[in-house]
Amino acid sequence: MSLMDLEVTEVGSGTPLVVFVHGVLDRGRSFEPVADLLDDDCRMLFYDRRGYGTARHAPGVPAGVDQHIEDVLTVLDGRPALVVGHSFGGMTAMGAAIRAPELVTGLVLYETAIPWAPGWTDVPMKRVFADPDPEDAGLRLMLGERMASMSPETLTGWRQEARAFIAEEGSVRTSTPPYDISALSVPVTYGISGPSPLTASMDYLREQVPTLDVVTVPGAGHMAHRTDPAGFADLVRRALHRPGN
């Protein structure tokens, strides 16, 4: 299915609708192993966010969080859904829930950092932004040693996506937060793999969203939808069965 500048994949069956929103330097299809396990539970949509994969050269690239929020609402196309955001995808998902609570029935946020949360240590991203070449610094932060084995052509492609990464991360690190999290009115489930610096973000969410449900996917790491699809699928099922979804 083609929606404006984005290619949207729809899979699964059933009444509930789930939309997956990927994080930085990722792809919508990275949720395919999770979707396979949820095939009988719900219908699911996923897509490459503007600036990544099939949308690497979409109009408006590099885009900030406001554009990504609008893209989620366009993908929803008037259909209420549970929105699942991984990492930065969670920033987009929360913004969509605040902007259109009638369309977002609930949220799953997996290891989403909130840069303006009190106590959040933003040292890695501060170093990226301060680097003479932020795009290269962003790639070194996210890809690490894998860069050494990549061809120049592959690195050129990743560098294009690093522009999207830098732009969207910068758009949520402004003097005024992009939205007020206390305005969230839907059930929020927060997934985490274990103890991490994300505690400050979770504590802030608990203060703003008293009904926050925190779920641990033990040992899955930050890319749980890739490393532990079954655990990630269980996280989605738990959110689907929460009252209000």
C-alpha positions in Angstrom: 0.0 0.0 0.0 1.3 3.4 -0.9 0.5 6.4 1.3 1.8 9.7 0.2 5.6 9.4 0.3 5.7 6.2 2.3 5.3 2.5 1.5 3.1 0.9 4.1 2.9 -2.9 4.7 -0.2 -4.4 6.2 -0.2 -8.0 7.6 -2.2 -10.1 10.0 -5.9 -10.5 10.8 -8.4 -9.7 13.5 -10.1 -6.6 14.8 -7.4 -4.7 16.6 -5.0 -2.6 14.6 -1.3 -2.2 15.6 1.1 0.3 14.0 4.8 -0.2 14.4 7.2 2.8 14.3 10.9 2.0 14.1 13.8 3.9 15.6 16.9 5.5 14.1 18.9 3.8 11.4 16.3 1.0 11.3 13.5 -0.3 8.9 9.8 -1.0 9.3 10.5 -4.6 8.1 12.6 -5.2 11.2 9.2 -5.9 12.9 8.4 -8.7 10.6 9.5 -11.5 13.0 7.2 -9.9 15.7 4.3 -9.5 13.2 4.6 -13.2 12.2 4.0 -14.2 15.9 1.0 -11.8 16.1 -0.5 -12.8 12.8 -3.7 -14.2 14.4 -4.0 -11.5 17.1 -4.3 -8.3 15.1 -3.8 -6.5 11.8 -0.5 -4.7 11.7 1.1 -1.8 9.7 4.7 -0.9 9.4 6.7 1.4 7.2 10.1 3.0 6.7 10.1 6.4 8.4 10.9 9.4 6.3 14.7 9.4 5.8 15.2 5.7 6.1 15.1 2.7 3.8 12.6 3.1 1.0 11.8 6.6 2.3 15.5 7.6 2.4 14.9 10.2 -0.3 11.3 11.1 0.4 10.3 14.8 0.3 11.0 16.8 3.5 14.1 14.8 4.4 15.7 15.3 6.9 12.5 15.6 9.0 11.9 16.6 12.6 9.6 15.0 15.1 6.5 17.0 13.9 6.7 15.6 10.4 7.1 12.1 11.8 4.0 12.6 14.0 2.1 13.7 10.9 3.3 10.6 9.0 1.9 8.3 11.8 -1.5 10.0 11.6 -1.5 9.7 7.8 -0.6 6.0 8.1 -3.5 5.6 10.6 -5.8 7.1 8.0 -8.6 7.6 10.5 -8.4 4.1 11.9 -7.9 3.7 15.7 -4.9 1.7 16.6 -2.4 0.7 19.3 0.9 2.4 18.3 4.2 0.7 19.1 7.3 2.8 19.0 10.8 1.5 19.4 13.4 4.0 20.7 12.9 7.3 18.8 9.8 5.7 17.3 8.3 6.1 20.8 8.9 9.9 20.6 6.8 9.9 17.4 4.2 7.6 18.9 3.7 9.8 22.0 3.3 12.9 19.9 0.7 11.2 17.7 -1.3 10.1 20.8 -1.3 13.6 22.2 -2.2 15.2 18.8 -5.0 12.6 18.0 -6.1 10.7 21.1 -9.2 9.6 19.2 -7.0 7.6 16.9 -4.3 6.2 19.3 -6.0 3.7 21.6 -2.8 2.9 23.5 1.0 3.1 23.3 3.9 0.6 23.6 7.2 2.4 24.1 10.3 0.2 24.0 13.4 1.8 25.5 12.4 5.3 24.4 14.5 8.1 25.9 13.0 11.4 26.9 15.8 14.0 26.5 14.0 16.6 28.6 13.4 14.3 31.6 14.9 15.5 34.8 18.0 13.5 35.5 18.5 12.3 32.0 22.1 12.1 31.0 22.4 13.1 27.4 26.2 12.9 27.1 26.4 10.6 24.1 24.1 12.8 21.9 25.8 16.0 23.2 29.1 14.6 21.9 27.5 13.8 18.6 26.1 17.3 18.2 29.4 18.9 19.3 31.5 16.9 16.8 32.8 18.7 13.7 31.1 16.0 11.6 27.9 15.1 13.5 26.7 12.6 10.9 29.9 10.6 11.1 29.8 10.8 14.9 26.2 9.6 14.9 27.2 6.6 12.8 30.1 5.8 15.1 27.7 5.9 18.1 25.1 3.6 16.5 27.2 1.3 14.3 30.4 1.1 16.2 33.0 -1.4 14.9 30.7 -2.6 12.1 31.7 0.5 10.1 35.2 -0.8 9.5 33.9 -3.7 7.4 31.5 -1.7 5.3 32.1 -0.7 1.7 32.3 3.0 0.7 29.0 2.7 -1.1 27.3 1.2 2.0 28.7 3.9 4.2 27.5 6.6 1.8 24.0 5.2 2.2 24.2 5.1 6.0 25.6 8.6 6.0 22.4 9.8 4.2 20.4 8.2 6.9 22.6 9.7 9.6 21.3 13.1 8.4 17.8 12.0 9.2 19.0 10.7 12.6 20.7 14.0 13.5 17.8 16.1 12.4 15.1 14.2 14.3 17.2 13.9 17.5 17.9 17.6 17.3 14.2 18.3 17.0 13.4 17.0 20.4 16.4 18.7 22.1 15.1 22.3 21.9 14.6 24.9 24.6 10.9 23.9 24.8 9.9 20.2 24.6 8.0 19.3 21.4 4.9 18.3 23.4 3.6 17.9 27.0 3.7 14.3 28.1 1.2 15.0 30.9 -1.4 15.4 28.1 -1.2 11.6 27.3 -4.7 10.2 28.0 -4.2 6.6 26.7 -2.8 3.5 28.4 1.0 3.4 28.1 3.1 0.3 28.3 6.9 0.8 28.6 9.2 -2.1 27.7 12.8 -2.3 28.9 15.4 -5.1 28.8 16.9 -4.5 32.2 18.7 -1.9 34.3 19.9 1.0 32.2 20.3 4.8 32.0 16.7 4.9 30.9 15.5 4.9 34.5 15.3 8.7 34.4 13.0 8.6 31.4 10.8 5.9 33.1 10.6 7.9 36.3 9.5 11.0 34.5 6.9 9.0 32.6 5.6 7.5 35.9 5.1 11.0 37.2 3.3 12.2 34.1 1.3 9.0 33.4 0.3 7.4 36.7 -1.1 4.3 34.9 2.2 3.5 33.2 2.9 -0.2 33.0 6.6 -1.1 32.9 7.4 -4.5 31.5 10.9 -6.1 31.4 11.9 -8.3 28.4 15.0 -9.9 30.2 18.2 -9.8 28.3 16.7 -8.7 25.0 18.8 -5.6 24.7 17.9 -2.4 22.9 16.9 -4.1 19.7 14.4 -6.5 21.3 12.1 -6.7 18.2 15.1 -8.3 16.4 16.8 -10.2 19.2 13.7 -11.5 21.1 10.6 -11.3 18.8 8.6 -13.6 21.1 9.3 -11.3 24.1 8.4 -8.3 22.0 5.2 -9.9 20.7 4.2 -10.7 24.3 4.7 -7.0 25.2 2.3 -6.0 22.4 -0.2 -8.6 23.5 -0.1 -7.3 27.0 -0.8 -3.8 25.8 -3.7 -5.0 23.6 -5.4 -6.6 26.5 -5.1 -3.6 28.8 -8.4 -1.9 29.7 -9.0 0.9 27.3 -7.2 -0.6 24.3 
